[in-house]
Amino acid sequence: MAVRLAAFKPTATVAAPKATLRVAVADTDRSRERGLMDVAALPAHAGMVFVFDADGPVQFWMKNTLIPLDMVFVGARGTVRSVASWVPTVPTTTPDDRIPRRDGVAKYVIELNAGEAAEDGIVPGVKIGGITRLN
């Protein structure tokens, strides 16, 4: 079953260098665990921002994720540390130990449609405006 972006926690906006991003906010264990599972499509310049209690090591995986994504790892002061581009999807029958994972160090992680981070000017070292107010 596909879940629409509007089904997530209230949306917010953050500013990338070349676009305003509309994001759903995942700031609880349950919402972070669910993430974008079963989402069949995202509009352009939209996605989800995961907010963690502390800035530190995080790991993401693509279980039941139906669309390829970019994952943007952002530090506590809003600076992009790294971008995992074009993280692939896998069949839902893939065993858990074979599902792609991406590691980073972050307080915030933004998931966008694959290829969108580059289009929106998101590269290591740039600031994401307004993200620190999502604490």
C-alpha positions in Angstrom: 0.0 0.0 0.0 1.4 3.4 -0.9 1.5 6.2 1.7 1.2 9.8 0.5 3.6 12.3 1.9 0.7 14.2 3.5 0.1 11.1 5.7 3.3 11.8 7.7 3.8 14.3 10.5 3.1 17.9 9.6 5.3 19.2 6.8 8.0 21.8 7.1 10.2 23.6 4.7 14.0 23.8 4.6 16.2 25.7 2.2 18.8 24.0 -0.1 21.1 26.2 -2.2 18.9 25.9 -5.3 15.5 24.9 -4.0 13.0 25.1 -1.1 12.4 21.5 0.1 9.0 20.5 1.6 9.7 17.7 4.1 7.8 15.5 6.4 9.5 15.4 9.8 10.4 12.0 11.4 11.4 12.9 15.0 10.2 9.9 17.0 11.5 6.3 17.1 8.3 5.1 15.4 8.3 7.7 12.6 12.1 7.3 12.0 11.7 3.5 11.8 8.8 3.8 9.3 10.5 6.5 7.2 9.5 6.4 3.5 8.6 2.7 3.5 5.9 1.9 1.0 5.9 5.3 -0.5 5.5 4.9 -4.3 6.4 8.4 -5.4 7.5 11.8 -4.0 6.8 15.2 -5.6 9.8 17.2 -6.8 11.7 19.0 -4.0 9.9 16.9 -1.3 11.0 14.2 1.1 11.5 13.4 4.7 13.9 14.8 7.3 14.9 12.5 10.1 15.7 14.4 13.4 17.8 12.6 16.0 18.3 13.5 19.6 22.1 13.8 19.2 24.6 14.4 16.4 26.3 11.1 15.9 26.7 7.9 13.8 23.5 6.8 12.0 22.7 4.0 9.6 19.8 3.9 7.1 18.5 1.0 5.0 16.1 0.6 2.1 13.7 -2.0 3.5 10.4 -1.8 1.8 11.5 1.5 0.1 9.9 1.6 -3.4 11.8 4.5 -4.9 15.6 5.2 -5.2 16.7 7.9 -2.9 19.4 10.4 -2.1 20.3 10.5 1.6 21.8 13.8 2.9 23.6 13.6 6.2 23.5 17.0 8.0 25.3 18.1 11.2 23.8 19.8 14.2 24.6 23.3 12.8 22.9 22.6 9.5 26.0 21.8 7.4 25.9 18.9 5.0 28.5 16.3 5.8 27.9 13.8 3.1 25.5 12.7 0.5 24.7 9.1 -0.5 23.3 9.4 -4.0 21.1 7.1 -5.9 20.6 4.5 -3.1 18.9 1.7 -4.9 15.6 -0.1 -4.1 15.5 -3.8 -3.7 12.7 -6.4 -4.1 10.6 -6.7 -0.9 11.6 -10.3 -0.7 15.3 -9.4 -0.2 16.6 -10.8 3.1 17.4 -8.2 5.7 21.2 -8.9 5.5 21.2 -8.0 1.8 19.3 -4.7 2.0 21.5 -1.7 1.1 22.6 0.4 4.0 24.2 3.8 4.2 26.2 5.1 7.2 26.9 8.7 8.2 27.3 11.1 11.1 24.4 13.4 11.5 21.8 15.1 13.6 19.5 15.3 10.6 19.1 13.1 7.5 17.1 14.2 4.5 15.8 11.7 2.0 14.9 13.0 -1.4 14.2 11.5 -4.8 17.4 10.0 -6.3 19.4 12.6 -8.2 17.6 15.6 -6.5 20.4 16.4 -4.0 22.7 17.3 -6.9 20.0 19.2 -8.8 19.2 21.2 -5.6 22.9 22.1 -5.0 23.3 19.9 -2.0 26.9 18.9 -1.6 29.2 18.5 1.5 29.9 21.8 3.1 26.7 23.7 2.2 24.2 24.8 4.8 20.5 23.7 4.8 18.6 26.7 5.9 15.9 26.3 8.6 16.8 22.7 9.5 18.0 23.5 13.0 14.6 24.8 14.0 13.2 21.2 13.6 14.7 20.1 17.0 
